[in-house]
Amino acid sequence: MASTRFEVGGSTSKLLVALRPVETEISWSTEVIKAFDLINTIYTLYNEVEEVTRAVYDMIQKVKDFETFISIDIVRHIALRNGRRPYYLLRAVSLLQRTLDAVQTLDVMDESSPGPWPDRYWHHLAAEIQATLTEYGFSTTMCAIYDVDEAGKKLDAVNVKLDKIKKSIRQGGDSDVSVTILDLYGAAADYNGIGQSMTMNNIEKMAARFEKTKDEIARLVADFCASYVESKSNLFLRYLAGQFLLQKAFVDRLQHSDSGIIIGQHMIHPGTRGWLMERFNQWLTNDNKRLIVIAGKQGSGKTAFASAICKLYGQHQVACHFFGDARHPGAASNRLNGLIQNLAYDLCHSLPEYLNYLDDRIGSVDMGGLLNEDWRMNYDTLLKRPLQFLYGKGKSKGSDRRPLIVIDALDECLEADWKDLRAFVAAFLADLSTSFCLFVTVRSKYLGELIPPLSPDDQDSTEGIRLEDRAWINWHIKDIEIYLSTSLGAILSGEDERGVPKHAKADTMTLQNAIDELLKASSGRFDYAVELMESFAAEMGGSGQFLSSLKKSMVPVRLRHGDLFERKVGDFASPYRAYRDKEGRSGKVDKESLVDTLSVIAWTHPCFLCYYFGHQSWKSTDYVLNLWITCVCWMFPSVFALQP
């Protein structure tokens, strides 16, 4: 097909003009400039090619979506005066660099010689970009839409949002800018989600309507967003003032660990944790609820879920801390004072009024003495007094943007600090405004030692979910089964391409039995399930024999964990039987049935990147790559134009 020209949008151009002169003054600007420069180079090289395949064109469209996402999100950061580095930036630069490497091969591609990057790799890149957009909340995930009328109604709802945004823009005023930009971000995410939930045939039927809405979003991004990121705009100048304060020494002394690294390393698998995300969302929107505790056994996916919350609720999340620096168990990041100071560091970046308060009170103080004080001195100085002064104490009015603090793995805090950590949680609930809410995770067996006894009022304001309790265990096991079945299906979906004889392919009963064996071996733990599937993918990459690979995949996990593995499998026998008695046998695991199985996406919040295969080892084998990409493409049928 003939190549269509692509150019960076108006807001991107103005962001580059505004950011280049102040690159050293904004901590994250170098990565943003690098990302936009890569996008511009990708467009330039693409525009020089006269003929491209449809796969290449679709991938460039995804790059354009990526550009729109980054532009709106950076403007959102500036409008909210959020000084924190966006979590996705390092991955975005890496992904765009790989995309550029691929585009540089286009000059040797033609119909007879596809060159080093055949269509399947362009599909891989497009799906990886889409998965990143979805993981970070820029593509609202919906159930598959096969009815044009239903899609039309959803598209009409997006246009209603856009009309509301245009009305808000006409009314003007800087005070409403952040709200308007958040609305625009949401409308663009909904539009993206609708497109990814439809087949290509139906999108083509509605091409004119889609194009009109897309143009309207692009115009709003170019005109409205761009007007607020000009280098002399009030919004941008206020942001620069905050960045100047963030470079002061007292702010840097507060940081003991970079939560963004852990957040980037963890993700939840497509189709899982929808029920848990729904419970979280209900809690967050309930002004009377202040504390939510997610408890579970080791390896149950608590950190992955906490990471997803940070990615998807950035407009709420004002601070986070992830305990568990296994390399340095006595490090400050694993101590209570380290927690308090890290939270203060994050609050400096997300709440400009808090940063101003600390600068006035302790900006010129020798931080060495303060940081070594008793935890209560740190708590009073860095959290209690500032937050009470700024936001009051006790009951407060409801807000669309409740400040959310995320603390993961309380039990990984140094055990000597547990008693004080428990007192800290109690003090947080007693001292601070009810507008502040707290999300924590903890291993179930330490729940009573780390969460304080709650008063009747606190009990009413608390949500508690222990994953192994009767009310939740089947949901949790189902998530692991979804992970195992989709991963198996994705690996085996390449059998035809690899030329596997029909008699050597696994039949339905064999696949059902395989899922049962893997599910029992997982012991109800996501970390074991991931290890098993990684081992299975490696074995399949060597022998290609299903049953032998399945048996061999258990061996490395048993050797790695020894007797502990056998004990955990034994402990899981009873919950597994109860789950099977209620849920029945696993369904068919052929490709067609897995598309139906993934209808769970109907109630899953947008956080669909594979738990493991799409991140750490995506290049290790073709099987791993195909596994990850097939899962993603089942999520987003328009990528491969899958038919219902």
C-alpha positions in Angstrom: 0.0 0.0 0.0 1.1 3.6 -0.6 2.8 5.2 2.3 0.8 7.9 4.2 2.8 10.8 5.6 3.1 11.2 9.4 4.3 14.2 11.3 4.6 15.1 15.0 1.5 16.9 16.4 1.3 20.5 17.5 1.5 19.8 21.2 4.5 17.6 20.7 6.3 20.3 18.8 5.5 22.9 21.5 6.5 20.5 24.2 9.9 20.1 22.5 10.3 23.9 22.1 9.4 24.4 25.8 11.5 21.5 27.2 14.8 21.8 25.3 16.0 25.1 27.0 15.2 23.7 30.5 16.3 20.1 30.0 18.6 20.3 33.0 15.9 21.9 35.2 13.2 19.1 34.8 14.3 15.7 36.0 12.5 13.7 33.4 12.7 16.0 30.4 15.7 14.3 28.8 13.7 11.0 28.4 10.7 12.9 27.0 12.9 14.8 24.5 14.6 11.5 23.5 11.2 9.8 23.0 9.8 12.6 20.8 13.1 12.8 18.8 12.8 9.0 18.2 9.2 9.4 17.0 10.1 12.2 14.7 13.0 10.2 13.2 10.6 7.2 12.8 8.2 9.4 10.9 10.9 10.9 8.7 12.3 7.5 7.6 8.8 6.1 7.1 7.8 9.0 4.9 10.8 8.4 2.6 9.4 4.9 1.7 6.9 4.9 -1.2 5.3 1.5 -0.6 4.8 -0.3 2.7 2.9 -3.4 3.9 -0.3 -3.0 5.9 1.5 -4.4 8.9 4.1 -1.5 8.8 1.4 1.1 8.4 -0.6 -0.3 11.4 2.6 -0.2 13.5 3.2 3.5 12.6 -0.4 4.2 13.6 0.4 2.7 17.0 3.5 5.0 17.2 1.1 7.9 16.5 -1.1 6.7 19.4 2.0 6.5 21.6 2.9 10.1 20.7 -0.6 11.3 21.6 -0.5 9.4 24.9 2.9 10.9 25.9 1.9 14.4 24.9 -1.3 14.4 26.9 0.3 12.7 29.8 3.2 15.2 30.0 0.7 18.1 29.8 -1.3 16.4 32.6 1.9 16.2 34.7 2.5 19.9 34.1 -1.1 20.8 34.9 -1.1 18.8 38.1 2.4 20.1 38.9 3.5 16.5 39.4 7.3 16.5 39.5 7.5 12.7 39.5 9.1 11.0 36.5 6.4 9.2 34.6 6.8 5.5 35.2 6.6 4.5 31.5 9.3 6.8 30.1 12.3 4.4 30.2 10.3 1.6 28.6 8.9 4.1 26.0 12.5 5.1 25.0 13.6 1.5 24.7 10.5 0.5 22.7 10.8 3.4 20.4 14.5 2.7 19.8 13.6 -0.9 18.8 10.9 0.5 16.5 13.4 2.9 14.9 15.8 0.0 14.3 13.0 -1.8 12.5 12.0 1.2 10.4 15.6 1.6 9.3 15.2 -1.7 7.4 12.3 -0.4 5.3 14.6 0.6 2.4 15.3 -3.1 1.8 11.7 -4.2 2.0 9.6 -5.1 -1.0 7.0 -7.7 -1.8 9.5 -10.3 -3.0 12.1 -9.7 -0.3 10.6 -8.7 3.1 14.1 -8.1 4.5 15.0 -8.8 8.1 11.7 -7.6 9.6 8.7 -9.6 8.1 5.1 -8.7 8.9 5.0 -10.8 12.1 7.6 -8.6 13.7 5.7 -5.4 12.8 2.7 -7.0 14.4 4.8 -7.7 17.5 5.9 -4.1 17.7 2.4 -2.8 17.2 1.0 -5.1 19.9 3.8 -4.3 22.3 3.0 -0.6 21.9 -0.7 -1.2 22.4 0.0 -3.3 25.5 2.1 -0.5 27.0 -0.7 2.0 26.3 -3.1 -0.3 28.0 -0.8 -1.1 30.9 -0.4 2.5 31.8 -4.1 3.4 31.4 -4.3 5.1 27.9 -6.6 2.4 26.5 -9.7 1.7 28.4 -10.2 -2.1 28.2 -13.7 -3.3 27.3 -15.2 -6.6 26.3 -15.0 -7.4 22.6 -17.5 -5.4 20.6 -18.9 -7.2 17.6 -22.1 -5.1 17.1 -21.7 -1.8 15.2 -24.6 -0.2 17.0 -23.1 -0.9 20.3 -19.8 0.6 19.2 -21.7 3.6 17.9 -23.2 4.2 21.3 -19.8 4.0 23.0 -18.3 6.4 20.4 -21.2 8.8 21.0 -20.4 8.8 24.7 -16.8 9.8 23.8 -18.1 12.6 21.7 -20.3 13.8 24.6 -17.2 14.0 26.7 -15.4 15.9 24.0 -18.3 18.4 23.8 -18.0 18.9 27.6 -14.3 19.5 27.3 -14.8 22.1 24.5 -17.4 23.9 26.7 -14.9 24.0 29.6 -12.2 25.4 27.3 -14.5 28.2 26.2 -15.2 29.1 29.8 -11.5 29.4 30.4 -9.5 29.9 33.6 -6.3 28.2 34.7 -8.0 26.7 37.8 -9.9 24.2 35.6 -7.0 23.3 33.4 -6.0 20.1 35.3 -9.6 18.8 35.4 -10.1 19.5 31.7 -6.9 17.7 30.8 -7.8 14.7 32.9 -11.1 14.6 31.1 -9.4 14.8 27.7 -7.0 12.0 28.8 -10.0 9.8 29.7 -11.8 10.5 26.5 -8.8 9.6 24.4 -8.3 6.4 26.4 -12.0 5.5 25.8 -11.6 6.1 22.1 -8.5 3.9 22.0 -10.2 1.2 23.9 -13.2 1.1 21.6 -11.0 0.6 18.6 -9.1 -2.2 20.3 -12.3 -4.0 21.2 -13.6 -4.2 17.6 -12.7 -6.3 14.6 -11.1 -4.6 11.6 -14.2 -5.2 9.4 -16.4 -3.3 11.8 -13.9 -0.5 12.3 -13.9 -0.1 8.5 -17.7 0.1 8.5 -17.5 3.0 10.9 -14.3 4.5 9.5 -15.8 8.0 8.9 -17.1 8.3 12.5 -13.9 7.0 14.0 -11.9 9.4 11.8 -14.1 12.4 12.9 -13.7 11.6 16.6 -9.9 11.0 16.2 -9.5 14.3 14.4 -11.5 16.1 17.2 -9.2 14.6 19.9 -6.1 15.5 17.8 -7.3 19.1 17.4 -8.0 19.4 21.2 -4.6 18.0 22.0 -2.9 20.2 19.5 -4.7 23.5 20.4 -5.7 23.2 24.0 -2.8 21.2 25.4 -0.2 23.1 23.4 -1.4 26.5 24.6 -0.5 25.5 28.2 2.9 24.1 27.6 4.4 27.2 25.9 7.5 28.2 27.6 6.0 31.5 28.9 2.6 30.2 29.9 1.6 30.6 33.6 1.2 26.8 33.9 4.6 26.0 32.6 6.3 28.8 34.7 4.7 27.5 37.9 5.9 24.0 37.0 9.4 25.2 36.6 9.3 26.9 40.0 8.4 23.6 41.6 11.2 21.9 39.7 13.6 24.4 41.1 12.6 23.6 44.7 12.8 19.8 44.0 16.5 20.2 43.2 17.2 21.4 46.8 19.4 19.2 48.9 16.8 18.5 51.6 14.5 16.8 49.0 17.3 14.5 47.7 18.2 13.5 51.3 14.6 12.1 51.8 14.9 9.4 49.1 16.1 5.9 50.0 14.8 3.9 47.1 13.3 4.4 43.6 9.8 2.8 43.6 9.6 3.3 39.8 12.1 0.5 39.2 9.9 -2.0 41.1 6.8 -0.7 39.5 8.3 -1.2 36.0 9.4 -4.7 36.8 5.9 -6.0 37.8 2.7 -6.3 35.9 -0.4 -8.4 35.9 -1.4 -10.9 33.3 -4.1 -10.2 30.7 -7.5 -11.1 31.9 -6.6 -11.5 35.6 -7.4 -9.4 38.7 -10.5 -7.8 37.3 -12.5 -8.7 40.3 -9.8 -7.2 42.6 -9.5 -4.0 40.6 -13.3 -3.6 40.8 -13.2 -3.9 44.6 -10.3 -1.4 44.7 -12.2 1.1 42.5 -15.3 0.8 44.7 -13.2 1.5 47.8 -11.4 4.4 46.2 -14.6 6.2 45.2 -16.2 5.7 48.7 -15.3 8.8 50.7 -15.9 6.9 53.9 -13.2 4.2 53.2 -9.7 5.2 54.1 -7.7 1.9 54.4 -7.6 -1.1 52.1 -5.4 -4.1 53.0 -4.6 -6.8 50.4 -3.2 -9.8 52.2 -1.9 -13.0 50.6 0.7 -15.7 50.8 4.2 -15.2 49.3 4.1 -15.1 45.5 0.4 -14.4 45.2 0.8 -11.3 43.1 0.5 -8.6 45.7 3.4 -6.5 44.5 2.2 -6.8 40.9 -1.2 -5.5 41.9 0.3 -2.7 43.9 2.4 -1.7 40.8 -0.7 -1.8 38.6 -2.5 0.6 41.0 0.4 3.0 40.8 0.4 2.9 37.0 -3.4 3.2 36.5 -4.3 5.7 39.2 -1.5 8.2 38.8 -4.0 11.1 39.2 -4.7 9.8 42.8 -1.4 8.2 43.8 0.6 10.9 45.6 3.2 8.6 47.3 4.3 5.0 47.3 6.9 2.8 49.0 7.9 -0.8 48.2 9.6 -2.7 51.0 11.8 -5.6 50.3 15.4 -4.7 49.2 16.6 -8.3 49.6 20.2 -7.3 48.8 20.4 -5.0 51.7 17.9 -6.1 54.4 19.1 -3.6 56.9 19.0 -0.7 54.4 17.2 2.5 55.2 14.5 1.6 52.6 13.6 -1.4 54.8 13.2 0.7 57.9 10.2 2.6 59.2 12.1 5.9 59.0 13.0 5.1 55.4 9.3 4.6 54.7 8.3 7.9 56.2 11.1 9.8 54.4 10.4 8.1 51.1 6.7 9.0 51.4 7.8 12.6 52.1 10.0 12.6 49.0 7.1 11.4 46.8 4.8 14.0 48.4 7.3 16.7 47.5 7.0 15.7 43.9 3.2 15.3 43.7 1.8 18.0 46.0 3.4 21.4 45.3 1.8 23.0 48.4 3.5 20.3 50.6 6.8 21.0 48.9 6.4 24.7 49.6 5.6 24.0 53.3 8.7 21.8 53.8 10.9 24.3 52.0 9.7 27.1 54.4 10.1 24.9 57.5 13.1 22.6 56.9 14.6 23.8 53.6 17.7 25.2 55.4 17.8 22.7 58.2 20.7 20.1 58.5 18.8 17.0 57.5 21.4 14.7 59.0 20.1 15.1 62.5 16.4 14.9 61.6 16.8 11.7 59.6 18.4 9.9 62.4 15.7 10.8 65.0 13.0 8.6 66.4 10.3 7.6 63.9 7.7 9.8 65.7 9.9 12.9 65.2 10.1 12.0 61.5 6.4 11.3 61.3 5.5 14.6 63.1 7.9 16.7 61.1 7.4 15.2 57.6 3.8 14.0 57.6 1.5 14.9 60.5 2.2 18.6 60.9 2.4 19.5 57.2 -0.6 17.4 56.1 -2.7 18.7 59.0 -1.8 22.3 58.3 -2.5 21.9 54.6 -5.6 19.6 54.6 -6.9 19.6 58.1 -7.8 16.7 60.4 -10.7 14.3 60.6 -13.7 14.4 58.2 -13.3 16.3 55.0 -15.4 17.0 52.0 -15.4 14.4 49.2 -13.1 14.9 46.2 -12.8 13.5 42.7 -9.1 13.1 43.3 -8.5 11.5 46.6 -4.8 11.5 47.6 -3.7 7.8 47.6 -0.6 6.4 49.4 0.5 2.9 48.4 2.7 0.8 50.7 3.7 -2.7 49.5 5.0 -5.6 51.6 4.7 -4.3 55.1 6.2 -7.6 56.3 9.4 -6.9 54.4 10.1 -4.0 56.8 12.9 -4.9 59.3 11.2 -7.0 61.9 12.7 -4.8 64.7 10.5 -2.0 63.4 7.2 -4.0 63.2 5.8 -2.7 66.5 6.4 0.9 65.5 5.2 0.3 61.9 1.9 -0.9 63.4 1.7 2.3 65.5 2.4 4.3 62.3 -0.6 2.8 60.5 -2.8 3.6 63.5 -1.4 7.2 63.7 -2.0 7.7 60.0 -5.7 6.8 60.4 -6.1 8.9 63.6 -4.1 12.1 62.7 -4.7 12.8 59.0 -7.6 14.1 57.0 -10.1 11.5 55.8 -9.3 12.7 52.3 -6.1 10.8 52.4 -6.4 7.0 51.8 -4.0 4.2 52.3 -3.4 1.0 50.3 -1.2 -1.6 51.8 -0.2 -5.2 51.1 1.1 -7.7 53.6 1.6 -11.5 53.9 -1.4 -13.1 55.5 0.5 -14.7 58.3 1.8 -11.4 59.5 -1.5 -9.5 59.1 -2.3 -9.4 62.9 1.2 -8.2 63.8 1.3 -5.3 61.3 -2.3 -4.0 61.1 -3.4 -2.5 64.4 -6.7 -3.4 66.1 -9.3 -1.1 64.5 -11.8 1.1 66.4 -15.5 0.7 65.3 -15.1 3.8 63.2 -12.0 2.5 61.6 -13.6 -0.8 60.9 -16.3 0.9 59.0 -13.7 2.8 56.9 -11.5 -0.2 56.1 -11.6 -2.8 53.3 -9.8 -6.0 53.9 -9.2 -8.8 51.3 -7.2 -11.9 52.2 -6.7 -13.8 49.0 -6.8 -17.3 50.6 -10.1 -16.7 52.4 -13.2 -18.6 51.2 -14.8 -15.5 49.7 -11.8 -14.8 47.4 -9.8 -18.0 47.0 -11.6 -19.2 43.9 -11.2 -15.8 42.2 -7.5 -16.0 42.9 -7.1 -19.6 41.7 -9.2 -18.7 38.6 -6.7 -15.9 37.8 -3.8 -18.4 37.9 -5.7 -20.8 35.7 -6.4 -18.0 33.2 -2.7 -17.2 33.2 -1.7 -20.9 32.6 -4.4 -21.6 30.0 -3.7 -18.5 27.9 0.0 -19.0 28.1 -0.3 -22.7 27.0 -2.6 -21.7 24.2 -0.3 -19.0 23.1 2.7 -21.3 22.9 0.7 -24.0 21.1 -0.9 -21.6 18.7 2.4 -21.7 16.7 2.2 -25.4 16.0 0.9 -25.0 12.5 3.6 -22.4 11.7 6.3 -24.8 13.0 4.9 -27.7 10.9 4.0 -29.9 13.9 2.4 -33.1 12.5 -1.3 -33.6 13.4 -0.6 -36.8 15.4 2.0 -34.9 17.5 -0.3 -32.1 18.5 -1.8 -32.0 22.0 -5.5 -32.9 22.0 -8.2 -31.2 24.1 -8.1 -33.7 26.9 -4.3 -33.6 27.1 -4.4 -29.8 27.4 -7.0 -30.0 30.1 -4.9 -32.5 32.1 -1.8 -30.3 31.5 -3.6 -27.3 33.0 -4.7 -29.3 36.0 -1.1 -30.5 36.6 0.3 -27.0 36.2 -2.3 -25.5 38.4 -1.7 -28.0 41.2 2.1 -27.4 40.9 1.6 -23.7 41.1 0.4 -24.1 44.7 -1.8 -21.2 44.3 1.2 -18.9 43.7 1.8 -16.7 40.7 5.6 -16.8 41.1 5.5 -20.6 40.8 3.2 -20.5 37.9 5.5 -18.1 36.1 8.5 -20.3 36.7 6.7 -23.3 35.4 5.6 -21.6 32.2 9.1 -20.1 31.6 10.6 -23.6 32.0 7.9 -25.1 29.8 8.5 -22.5 27.1 12.2 -23.2 27.2 11.7 -27.0 26.9 9.3 -26.5 24.0 11.9 -24.3 22.3 14.3 -27.2 22.5 12.3 -30.4 21.8 9.0 -29.2 20.6 7.4 -32.2 22.3 4.4 -31.2 24.5 4.2 -34.0 27.0 7.9 -34.4 27.6 8.3 -30.6 27.9 5.5 -30.5 30.4 7.1 -33.1 32.6 10.6 -31.6 32.3 9.2 -28.1 33.2 8.5 -29.2 36.7 12.1 -30.3 37.4 13.9 -26.9 37.6 11.2 -25.6 39.9 11.5 -28.6 42.2 15.3 -28.3 42.3 15.1 -24.6 42.9 12.7 -24.7 45.9 13.4 -28.3 47.2 11.2 -29.5 50.0 9.4 -26.2 50.3 7.9 -26.8 46.8 6.5 -30.2 47.8 5.0 -28.8 51.0 3.3 -26.0 49.2 1.9 -28.4 46.6 0.6 -30.5 49.5 -1.0 -27.6 51.3 -2.7 -26.5 48.1 -4.4 -29.9 47.5 -7.5 -29.0 49.5 -8.1 -25.5 48.1 -7.5 -27.0 44.6 -10.1 -29.7 45.0 -12.7 -27.3 46.4 -12.0 -25.0 43.4 -12.5 -27.9 40.9 -15.6 -29.1 42.7 -17.2 -25.6 42.3 -15.7 -24.5 38.9 -15.5 -27.9 37.1 -12.7 -28.9 34.8 -10.7 -26.4 32.8 -12.3 -25.6 29.4 -10.9 -26.3 26.0 -7.6 -24.7 25.4 -7.6 -24.5 21.6 -7.2 -21.0 20.1 -10.9 -20.5 19.4 -12.0 -21.4 23.0 -9.3 -19.2 24.5 -10.8 -16.2 22.7 -14.0 -16.9 24.6 -12.2 -17.6 27.8 -10.8 -14.1 27.7 -14.3 -12.6 27.8 -13.3 -12.0 31.4 -11.8 -8.8 29.9 -15.4 -7.5 30.1 -14.8 -6.8 33.8 -11.1 -6.4 33.9 -9.6 -2.9 34.5 -7.0 -1.8 31.9 -3.8 -3.4 33.0 -3.0 -6.1 30.5 0.7 -6.8 30.0 1.9 -10.3 30.5 3.1 -11.0 34.0 6.5 -12.1 32.9 6.9 -13.0 29.3 6.4 -9.5 27.9 9.1 -8.0 30.0 12.2 -9.8 31.3 12.7 -12.5 28.7 10.8 -11.5 25.6 13.7 -12.1 23.3 14.8 -15.4 24.9 13.0 -17.8 22.5 10.5 -17.5 19.7 8.1 -19.4 21.9 8.3 -16.9 24.6 7.9 -14.0 22.1 4.9 -15.7 20.4 3.3 -16.5 23.8 3.5 -12.9 24.9 2.4 -11.4 21.6 -0.5 -13.9 21.1 -1.9 -13.1 24.5 -1.7 -9.4 23.7 -3.3 -9.8 20.3 -6.2 -11.7 21.7 -6.8 -8.8 23.9 -6.8 -6.4 21.0 -8.4 -8.0 18.0 -7.9 -5.0 15.7 -4.1 -5.6 15.8 -4.5 -8.9 13.8 -8.0 -8.3 12.5 -9.2 -11.5 14.3 -12.7 -12.5 13.5 -15.4 -13.5 16.1 
